[in-house]
Amino acid sequence: MIDDVVTDDDFLRPDAVLMENLHKAQPWKSAPRYFRSVRVSVLAVLQMLSHSDRGRPNVVLSDGQAILSSPQTTTDTQRRENWFEVMGLLLGHFQENELIVTSTFALPVDASEVECSMNEASQMYMLEYLQYHQRTGFGVKCGWNAEEEKEVDEEIEEAECCVGWYHSHPGYTCFLSGTDVATQRVGQAAQDPWLAIVVDPVRTISTGRVDMRAFRTFPEGAVGDGTESTSADSTGIGAAPRQCGFHDPLVREYGAHGHCYYELPITLVRSTNDEKLLEHMLSRDWAAPLRGSPSLGKRHDAVQQIQQITALLEGVSPSQERKDGTGSRTRELHRQQNNREGGRRGATAVTDASVTDVEQLCRLAETLALEAKLGDVVQGTKRTLFAPQYGVDPL
């Protein structure tokens, strides 16, 4: 989760000597929570969001049937379900207790709605790109003068490396599933320091705020508490595995495997030039929220939420389920929801199905009500600002 946004012109400068010393000492081996925070550049965030948006389904409705179309022919009736996950690697460096992500690059992977995995072509592409990156260096300047540019390029070329991977969870929040935990553990064992970042493009679009989280896993056999505690003694090394029920707050926030990893707070970093550019972009697009309506842009999402609420209501009443024969449909919707959550609710996690459905029903209803209220507030604000100019009663 992004906790802060700062301006810093020196965050791209890697300390090659410090990185070499840390590689030799490997303090993260004895302290699984050694890394406590993550800094991500504006460029890296834009690259991840742009890549994750490619998982958007390119489908329009024509005569009641779904057909593929090009981006130029996509209309406002475009569907938003069936997003595909995407995957890429993180480039950057690290300091004491902190990982720094300066750039990313996408990987061509086999993807579906709930998972993505590397194939042979992906691995070859990754190796070729990393070799190219090492040969050319990272030529992004942050307002340095001409005398410093050559020195900075040489430092970055020597010290910058691959520090992790990212993938998207379109529409079902940011957490690590069982497959993600296994992938991250392999990365940490092979080339630590290694970081996992999860991006949710659907929630980013619907809320207007970047939905992104960073994680690192505990070693095999260790059990953590999933919080952001920085104490090495709180990792739970040698402790007995905890029983993870659905009512456990950690499971509800981080999924069924929440005790296998911990979250690192993210700080978004921009240079002075980035700050000027972003301010210029915002100054030109300040009226965009006034030209549209959040409610109109989320109509299809609202319909999906209402369908989920209906399915849950049917599932809560066994007598009604038997009467109208909707049991199979309800179970199918529940199965699809479980698949999209990537293992968030396993067989051992659900202890009371009826109570679980009621809780999920309440959360969906609250989300739907809040989004509807937000749309009303935006429309009311626009009426108050502009209606009097045309002699219309704003109320």
URDA-V737056 format. One record per residue. N is the residue number from 1. RES is the residue in one letter. PSI is psi as a letter, one per 40 degrees, with the letter a starting at -180 (NA if undefined). OMEGA is omega as a letter, one per 40 degrees, with the letter a starting at -180 (* if undefined). D_FIRST is the distance of its C-alpha to the first C-alpha in Angstrom with 1 decimal. Layout:
BEGIN
n: {N N}
res: {RES RES}
psi: {PSI PSI}
omega: {OMEGA OMEGA}
d_first: {D_FIRST D_FIRST}
END
This chain:
BEGIN
n: {1 2 3 4 5 6 7 8 9 10 11 12 13 14 15 16 17 18 19 20 21 22 23 24 25 26 27 28 29 30 31 32 33 34 35 36 37 38 39 40 41 42 43 44 45 46 47 48 49 50 51 52 53 54 55 56 57 58 59 60 61 62 63 64 65 66 67 68 69 70 71 72 73 74 75 76 77 78 79 80 81 82 83 84 85 86 87 88 89 90 91 92 93 94 95 96 97 98 99 100 101 102 103 104 105 106 107 108 109 110 111 112 113 114 115 116 117 118 119 120 121 122 123 124 125 126 127 128 129 130 131 132 133 134 135 136 137 138 139 140 141 142 143 144 145 146 147 148 149 150 151 152 153 154 155 156 157 158 159 160 161 162 163 164 165 166 167 168 169 170 171 172 173 174 175 176 177 178 179 180 181 182 183 184 185 186 187 188 189 190 191 192 193 194 195 196 197 198 199 200 201 202 203 204 205 206 207 208 209 210 211 212 213 214 215 216 217 218 219 220 221 222 223 224 225 226 227 228 229 230 231 232 233 234 235 236 237 238 239 240 241 242 243 244 245 246 247 248 249 250 251 252 253 254 255 256 257 258 259 260 261 262 263 264 265 266 267 268 269 270 271 272 273 274 275 276 277 278 279 280 281 282 283 284 285 286 287 288 289 290 291 292 293 294 295 296 297 298 299 300 301 302 303 304 305 306 307 308 309 310 311 312 313 314 315 316 317 318 319 320 321 322 323 324 325 326 327 328 329 330 331 332 333 334 335 336 337 338 339 340 341 342 343 344 345 346 347 348 349 350 351 352 353 354 355 356 357 358 359 360 361 362 363 364 365 366 367 368 369 370 371 372 373 374 375 376 377 378 379 380 381 382 383 384 385 386 387 388 389 390 391 392 393 394 395}
res: {M I D D V V T D D D F L R P D A V L M E N L H K A Q P W K S A P R Y F R S V R V S V L A V L Q M L S H S D R G R P N V V L S D G Q A I L S S P Q T T T D T Q R R E N W F E V M G L L L G H F Q E N E L I V T S T F A L P V D A S E V E C S M N E A S Q M Y M L E Y L Q Y H Q R T G F G V K C G W N A E E E K E V D E E I E E A E C C V G W Y H S H P G Y T C F L S G T D V A T Q R V G Q A A Q D P W L A I V V D P V R T I S T G R V D M R A F R T F P E G A V G D G T E S T S A D S T G I G A A P R Q C G F H D P L V R E Y G A H G H C Y Y E L P I T L V R S T N D E K L L E H M L S R D W A A P L R G S P S L G K R H D A V Q Q I Q Q I T A L L E G V S P S Q E R K D G T G S R T R E L H R Q Q N N R E G G R R G A T A V T D A S V T D V E Q L C R L A E T L A L E A K L G D V V Q G T K R T L F A P Q Y G V D P L}
psi: {h h d i h i h h e e e e h i g d d d d d d d d d d g d e d e g d f d h e i h h h i d d d d d d d d d d d e e e h h g h i h h f e i h i i i i d d e h i e e h i e i f i i i i i a i h i a a i a h e h i h h d i i i i h h i h i a d e i i i i a d d d d d d d d d d d d d d d d d a h f h i f e i i d d d d d d d d d d d d d d i a h e a i i i i g h e f i h i h i d d d d d d d d d d d d d f i h h i h h h h g d d d d d d e e i h g h i i i i i i i h e i h a e e a f i e h d e e e f h e i i h i h g i d e h d d d d d e i d f d e e i i i h i h h h h i i d d d d d d d d d d d d d f d e d d e e a h d d d e f d d d d d d d d d d d d d d d d d d g d d d d d d e f e d d d d d d d d d d d d d d e f e d h i d e d h d h d d d d d d d d d d d d d d d d d d d d d d d d d d d d d d d d d d d d d e f h h e NA}
omega: {a a a i a i a a a a i a i i a a i i i i i i i a a a i i a i a i a i a a a i a i i i a i i i i a i i a i i i i i i a i a i i i a i i i i i i a a a a i i a i a i i i i i i a i a a i i i a i i i a i a i a a i i a i i a i a i a a i i a a i a i i a i i a a a a i i i a i a a a a a i i a i i i a a a a a i a i i i a a a a a a i a i a i i a i a i a i a i i i i i i i i i a i i i i i a a i e a a i i i a i a a i i i a a a i a i a i a a i a i i i i i a i a i a a i a a a a a a i i i a i i i i a i a a i a i i a a a i a a a i a a i a i i a i i a i i i i i a i a i i i i a a i a a a a i a a a i i a a a a a a i i i i i i i i i i i i i i a a a a a i i i a a i a a a i i i i i i i i i i i a i i i a i i a i a a a a a a i i i i i i i i a i i i i i a a i i i i i i i i i i i i i a a a a a a a i a i a i *}
d_first: {0.0 3.8 6.1 9.3 11.7 14.8 18.1 19.7 22.6 22.8 19.5 21.2 24.1 23.9 26.0 28.1 30.1 27.2 25.6 29.1 29.5 26.2 27.2 30.5 29.3 26.3 24.9 22.0 24.9 25.8 22.4 19.9 17.1 18.5 15.4 13.0 10.7 10.1 11.3 11.4 14.2 14.7 17.2 15.0 12.5 15.6 17.2 14.6 14.6 18.3 18.9 16.9 19.0 22.1 21.5 22.4 25.8 28.6 30.9 33.0 35.5 39.2 42.0 39.8 38.8 35.7 36.5 34.6 34.6 33.7 30.9 33.8 35.1 32.0 32.4 30.4 31.3 29.1 27.6 23.9 24.2 24.7 21.8 21.9 19.2 19.2 18.7 18.8 18.7 16.8 19.2 18.9 19.9 19.0 20.1 20.5 17.4 15.2 14.7 15.0 14.6 17.2 18.1 18.1 20.9 21.4 23.4 26.1 25.5 26.9 24.5 24.6 22.7 21.1 21.4 22.2 24.3 25.9 29.7 32.3 31.9 28.2 29.0 31.8 29.7 27.0 29.8 31.5 28.5 27.6 31.3 31.4 28.3 30.1 33.3 32.0 29.2 26.4 28.2 25.6 26.8 25.1 28.1 30.1 33.8 36.2 37.1 33.6 32.6 34.8 33.7 30.0 30.5 32.4 29.8 27.0 29.4 30.1 26.8 24.1 23.4 21.3 18.3 16.8 16.2 14.0 14.8 14.1 14.1 15.8 15.7 14.8 11.0 9.0 10.8 13.7 17.2 20.3 21.1 17.7 18.1 21.6 20.7 18.2 20.9 23.5 21.6 21.0 24.7 26.0 24.2 21.8 19.7 17.7 14.0 12.6 9.9 9.8 9.9 11.2 13.8 15.5 12.9 12.0 15.8 16.5 14.0 14.3 10.6 8.6 6.9 5.5 4.5 7.1 10.0 13.5 16.4 19.1 22.7 24.9 26.2 23.6 21.7 18.7 17.3 13.7 12.6 11.4 15.1 16.5 20.0 21.6 23.8 21.1 20.5 23.3 25.5 28.7 27.7 28.8 26.3 25.0 26.0 23.0 24.0 22.3 22.4 20.5 17.2 15.5 17.1 16.1 12.4 12.3 15.7 19.1 18.2 15.4 17.8 18.1 14.7 12.0 8.3 7.9 5.9 5.8 8.6 10.1 13.8 16.8 20.5 23.2 24.4 21.0 20.7 24.3 23.7 20.7 22.7 25.6 23.9 22.5 26.0 27.6 25.4 25.0 27.3 25.5 24.0 27.5 29.1 27.3 26.4 23.1 25.4 27.4 24.6 23.2 26.7 26.4 23.0 24.8 27.8 25.8 24.2 27.8 29.2 26.7 27.7 31.4 31.1 29.6 32.3 34.9 33.6 33.7 37.4 39.4 42.7 41.5 40.0 43.4 45.2 43.6 42.7 39.0 38.0 37.6 35.5 33.2 32.8 32.2 29.4 27.9 28.3 26.5 23.6 23.4 23.5 20.7 18.5 19.4 21.0 18.8 22.1 24.9 28.4 27.9 24.8 26.7 29.3 30.4 30.2 31.4 29.1 26.1 27.2 27.6 24.1 22.7 25.2 24.1 20.4 21.6 24.0 21.6 19.3 22.4 23.9 20.9 20.8 24.6 24.6 22.2 24.7 27.5 26.2 25.7 29.2 30.7 29.4 31.0 34.2 34.4 33.9 36.2 38.6 40.9 41.6 43.3 45.1 42.9 42.1 38.3 38.6}
END
